[in-house]
Amino acid sequence: MSTITESAKILMVGGDEVTLGTSAAHMGFKYALDVQLADSATEALKKLVSQDYEAIVLVHREPYFDGIEFTKQVRELGNQTPIIVYSSDRKEESILRALGNGANFYLKRDASTEAEYAVLFSLISEAMARHQAEEAIAHNAKRFSMLIQNTSELVLVLDDDHSIRYVSPSVSRILGYELEEMMGRQFLEFLPQVQRSKWTDTSATHKQESSSSWRDEICVRSKSGSWAVLDFIASVFATDGGHETLINARDITEKKNQEMLVVRTNLLLRTIANIHQQCLRNSDSDEMLRLISEEFVDGGCFEYAWIAILDDEGQFSSITGGGLGTHIDSILDRFERGEPPACCTEALESSELFQFRHPSSCGGCPLASSVCVWGAVSSKLAYNGEDFGTLTLGIPKGFMDRDEERVLLTSVIEDISFAMHDFKLQSRLESSEQKYKAIFENTGTAMVIDDDEMRTVLVNTEFTRLTGYSRSELENNMLWAGLIHKDDADRFKSFRRTSIINPGAQKSLEFRLVAKDGAIKEVLGFVHIIPETGNGVMSMVDLTDQKKMKENLKHQINAQKEILESMVGGIQGLGRPIKFK
């Protein structure tokens, strides 16, 4: 997602003063935006006339403010400032009306949470980036129009054999040649091979008719080696012993490029939207990256696309791509040999987001030789300082240095990087969860995790053995405190509450459990409270057998004592000592 600059001026409009004020304060403080308020459509329209804003946020809450009607009025005035509707109205009809009347985005408002404001900020950023790109395209188109209106035409006169008899001085500006570099040479030399036969055939047809003309477009090679597109009118005149052809041509290369630019920008925006959906929709990272690579190519903007993925050690482990054809095998072979293409290694090492490469600098890469009219753009896929891999795209060389292209590619690269970070984080969480579940299950003592109401959330096998209840009877079904002996229940609950209020208090307690079969279990319990959730983790040591042994030993000692006392009394009754032999 493109990052908006600090203090970007945002107009926030709405009729509900509380919601409007809360939203404005949060967006201004949290994201350093220059938020200006308007509590009515009339006030907002006045502000739009006198000031420029980077974006408009409509805090729509019925019946205070009709943001959809306001959006319509803004667009009817010709104002194209991005509009984001932030509304509690969740009806599909309202969403379609807002977008149909010119809103750029529609965000359903639920509780105005931190996460919701983060999404709002993200939509403001994206709307601004797109608006900037659209304004740049419009500016370029206007500049081209002025150029065309003030450009002098190129004039050539050809002899019967298509040799150049005359060329106007404007040729140096349009094609880069000096006059003497073209005079006397064959005009056909400057045309692409595929257009030469068309020129000669058309010319021959019109020479037979004499004094006829035709109009067409043709590519002419400039001195730099690039192709200029000329819109021309050719007129054939009969002369003594032959014909001459007069060509009046104007350079429409820029126009063609602009047309291509508009088409490309639209295709790229559609591609980015589709990739964004892939990032949100897919639950499998490998499938997501495969579909993203294919989307880059299928969208019509890139010749090929491939993503090289890093393992946990920071080494390239796999690649996925689109438009590579049989070249995928050659690229895979390089990775297996430990010789990844330079576009990957340099993208990882560079502090710049993009690395642009001409095919001539990609020695040994099969793609460089097969798509020589394309260049390559590579970027590191990283988020929050962690590298996940690299993205390489085959891009027309004419678009490699275009600022608008960088803005749009930055947005999609950030989307892909964040999605890869999300998958990596999810994988680590799952691994951590499995590890701690294994420890919980195999610790050797009875353990239970409960919520703040002492309802069992999770128990291990040792706990089921101790109590005689199954997991299904316990987990999420039973208040396990109900298993505690009635004479110990109040003491245990006090102990549990104290553990939450005062984490430094007593951590262990002896109490009795009543098993499913009615047996009384003497246990020593240890508790730990998880601060973030309030859940308690209780570990219990079964003291039942130990207590019984201690009680039996006590009985034996008492019995022996009674026997000894009886013997001593009997001996004393004899009145004389007894000799033992």
Secondary structure in CASP SS format (residue, H / E / C, confidence):
PFRMAT SS
TARGET T0000
AUTHOR 0000-0000-0000
METHOD secondary structure of the structure
MODEL  1
M C 1.00
S C 1.00
T C 1.00
I C 1.00
T C 1.00
E C 1.00
S C 1.00
A C 1.00
K E 1.00
I E 1.00
L E 1.00
M E 1.00
V E 1.00
G E 1.00
G C 1.00
D C 1.00
E H 1.00
V H 1.00
T H 1.00
L H 1.00
G H 1.00
T H 1.00
S H 1.00
A H 1.00
A H 1.00
H H 1.00
M H 1.00
G H 1.00
F H 1.00
K H 1.00
Y H 1.00
A C 1.00
L C 1.00
D E 1.00
V E 1.00
Q E 1.00
L E 1.00
A E 1.00
D C 1.00
S C 1.00
A H 1.00
T H 1.00
E H 1.00
A H 1.00
L H 1.00
K H 1.00
K H 1.00
L H 1.00
V H 1.00
S H 1.00
Q C 1.00
D C 1.00
Y C 1.00
E C 1.00
A E 1.00
I E 1.00
V E 1.00
L E 1.00
V E 1.00
H E 1.00
R C 1.00
E C 1.00
P C 1.00
Y C 1.00
F C 1.00
D C 1.00
G H 1.00
I H 1.00
E H 1.00
F H 1.00
T H 1.00
K H 1.00
Q H 1.00
V H 1.00
R H 1.00
E H 1.00
L C 1.00
G C 1.00
N C 1.00
Q C 1.00
T C 1.00
P C 1.00
I E 1.00
I E 1.00
V E 1.00
Y E 1.00
S E 1.00
S C 1.00
D C 1.00
R C 1.00
K C 1.00
E H 1.00
E H 1.00
S H 1.00
I H 1.00
L H 1.00
R H 1.00
A H 1.00
L H 1.00
G H 1.00
N C 1.00
G C 1.00
A C 1.00
N C 1.00
F E 1.00
Y E 1.00
L E 1.00
K E 1.00
R C 1.00
D C 1.00
A C 1.00
S C 1.00
T C 1.00
E H 1.00
A H 1.00
E H 1.00
Y H 1.00
A H 1.00
V H 1.00
L H 1.00
F H 1.00
S H 1.00
L H 1.00
I H 1.00
S H 1.00
E H 1.00
A H 1.00
M H 1.00
A H 1.00
R H 1.00
H H 1.00
Q H 1.00
A H 1.00
E H 1.00
E H 1.00
A H 1.00
I H 1.00
A H 1.00
H H 1.00
N H 1.00
A H 1.00
K H 1.00
R H 1.00
F H 1.00
S H 1.00
M H 1.00
L H 1.00
I H 1.00
Q H 1.00
N C 1.00
T C 1.00
S C 1.00
E C 1.00
L E 1.00
V E 1.00
L E 1.00
V E 1.00
L E 1.00
D C 1.00
D C 1.00
D C 1.00
H C 1.00
S E 1.00
I E 1.00
R E 1.00
Y E 1.00
V E 1.00
S C 1.00
P C 1.00
S C 1.00
V H 1.00
S H 1.00
R H 1.00
I H 1.00
L C 1.00
G C 1.00
Y C 1.00
E C 1.00
L H 1.00
E H 1.00
E H 1.00
M C 1.00
M C 1.00
G C 1.00
R C 1.00
Q E 1.00
F H 1.00
L H 1.00
E H 1.00
F H 1.00
L C 1.00
P C 1.00
Q H 1.00
V H 1.00
Q H 1.00
R H 1.00
S H 1.00
K H 1.00
W H 1.00
T H 1.00
D H 1.00
T H 1.00
S H 1.00
A H 1.00
T H 1.00
H H 1.00
K H 1.00
Q H 1.00
E H 1.00
S C 1.00
S C 1.00
S C 1.00
S E 1.00
W E 1.00
R E 1.00
D E 1.00
E E 1.00
I E 1.00
C E 1.00
V E 1.00
R E 1.00
S C 1.00
K C 1.00
S C 1.00
G C 1.00
S C 1.00
W E 1.00
A E 1.00
V E 1.00
L E 1.00
D E 1.00
F E 1.00
I E 1.00
A E 1.00
S E 1.00
V E 1.00
F E 1.00
A E 1.00
T E 1.00
D C 1.00
G C 1.00
G E 1.00
H E 1.00
E E 1.00
T E 1.00
L E 1.00
I E 1.00
N E 1.00
A E 1.00
R E 1.00
D E 1.00
I C 1.00
T H 1.00
E H 1.00
K H 1.00
K H 1.00
N H 1.00
Q H 1.00
E H 1.00
M H 1.00
L H 1.00
V H 1.00
V H 1.00
R H 1.00
T H 1.00
N H 1.00
L H 1.00
L H 1.00
L H 1.00
R H 1.00
T H 1.00
I H 1.00
A H 1.00
N H 1.00
I H 1.00
H H 1.00
Q H 1.00
Q H 1.00
C H 1.00
L H 1.00
R H 1.00
N C 1.00
S C 1.00
D C 1.00
S H 1.00
D H 1.00
E H 1.00
M H 1.00
L H 1.00
R H 1.00
L H 1.00
I H 1.00
S H 1.00
E H 1.00
E H 1.00
F H 1.00
V H 1.00
D H 1.00
G C 1.00
G C 1.00
C C 1.00
F C 1.00
E C 1.00
Y C 1.00
A E 1.00
W E 1.00
I E 1.00
A E 1.00
I E 1.00
L E 1.00
D C 1.00
D C 1.00
E C 1.00
G C 1.00
Q C 1.00
F E 1.00
S E 1.00
S E 1.00
I E 1.00
T E 1.00
G E 1.00
G E 1.00
G C 1.00
L C 1.00
G C 1.00
T C 1.00
H H 1.00
I H 1.00
D H 1.00
S H 1.00
I H 1.00
L H 1.00
D H 1.00
R H 1.00
F H 1.00
E H 1.00
R C 1.00
G C 1.00
E C 1.00
P C 1.00
P C 1.00
A H 1.00
C H 1.00
C H 1.00
T H 1.00
E H 1.00
A H 1.00
L H 1.00
E H 1.00
S C 1.00
S C 1.00
E C 1.00
L C 1.00
F E 1.00
Q E 1.00
F E 1.00
R E 1.00
H C 1.00
P H 1.00
S H 1.00
S H 1.00
C C 1.00
G C 1.00
G C 1.00
C C 1.00
P H 1.00
L H 1.00
A H 1.00
S H 1.00
S H 1.00
V C 1.00
C C 1.00
V C 1.00
W E 1.00
G E 1.00
A E 1.00
V E 1.00
S E 1.00
S E 1.00
K E 1.00
L E 1.00
A E 1.00
Y E 1.00
N C 1.00
G C 1.00
E E 1.00
D E 1.00
F E 1.00
G E 1.00
T E 1.00
L E 1.00
T E 1.00
L E 1.00
G E 1.00
I E 1.00
P E 1.00
K H 1.00
G H 1.00
F H 1.00
M C 1.00
D C 1.00
R C 1.00
D H 1.00
E H 1.00
E H 1.00
R H 1.00
V H 1.00
L H 1.00
L H 1.00
T H 1.00
S H 1.00
V H 1.00
I H 1.00
E H 1.00
D H 1.00
I H 1.00
S H 1.00
F H 1.00
A H 1.00
M H 1.00
H H 1.00
D H 1.00
F H 1.00
K H 1.00
L H 1.00
Q H 1.00
S H 1.00
R H 1.00
L H 1.00
E H 1.00
S H 1.00
S H 1.00
E H 1.00
Q H 1.00
K H 1.00
Y H 1.00
K H 1.00
A H 1.00
I H 1.00
F H 1.00
E H 1.00
N C 1.00
T C 1.00
G C 1.00
T C 1.00
A E 1.00
M E 1.00
V E 1.00
I E 1.00
D E 1.00
D C 1.00
D C 1.00
E C 1.00
M C 1.00
R E 1.00
T E 1.00
V E 1.00
L E 1.00
V E 1.00
N C 1.00
T H 1.00
E H 1.00
F H 1.00
T H 1.00
R H 1.00
L H 1.00
T H 1.00
G C 1.00
Y C 1.00
S C 1.00
R H 1.00
S H 1.00
E H 1.00
L H 1.00
E C 1.00
N C 1.00
N C 1.00
M C 1.00
L E 1.00
W H 1.00
A H 1.00
G H 1.00
L H 1.00
I E 1.00
H C 1.00
K H 1.00
D H 1.00
D H 1.00
A H 1.00
D H 1.00
R H 1.00
F H 1.00
K H 1.00
S H 1.00
F H 1.00
R H 1.00
R H 1.00
T H 1.00
S H 1.00
I H 1.00
I H 1.00
N C 1.00
P C 1.00
G C 1.00
A C 1.00
Q C 1.00
K C 1.00
S E 1.00
L E 1.00
E E 1.00
F E 1.00
R E 1.00
L E 1.00
V E 1.00
A C 1.00
K C 1.00
D C 1.00
G C 1.00
A C 1.00
I E 1.00
K E 1.00
E E 1.00
V E 1.00
L E 1.00
G E 1.00
F E 1.00
V E 1.00
H E 1.00
I E 1.00
I C 1.00
P C 1.00
E C 1.00
T C 1.00
G C 1.00
N C 1.00
G E 1.00
V E 1.00
M E 1.00
S E 1.00
M E 1.00
V E 1.00
D E 1.00
L C 1.00
T H 1.00
D H 1.00
Q H 1.00
K H 1.00
K H 1.00
M H 1.00
K H 1.00
E H 1.00
N H 1.00
L H 1.00
K H 1.00
H H 1.00
Q H 1.00
I H 1.00
N H 1.00
A H 1.00
Q H 1.00
K H 1.00
E H 1.00
I H 1.00
L H 1.00
E H 1.00
S H 1.00
M H 1.00
V H 1.00
G H 1.00
G H 1.00
I H 1.00
Q H 1.00
G H 1.00
L H 1.00
G C 1.00
R C 1.00
P C 1.00
I C 1.00
K C 1.00
F C 1.00
K C 1.00
END
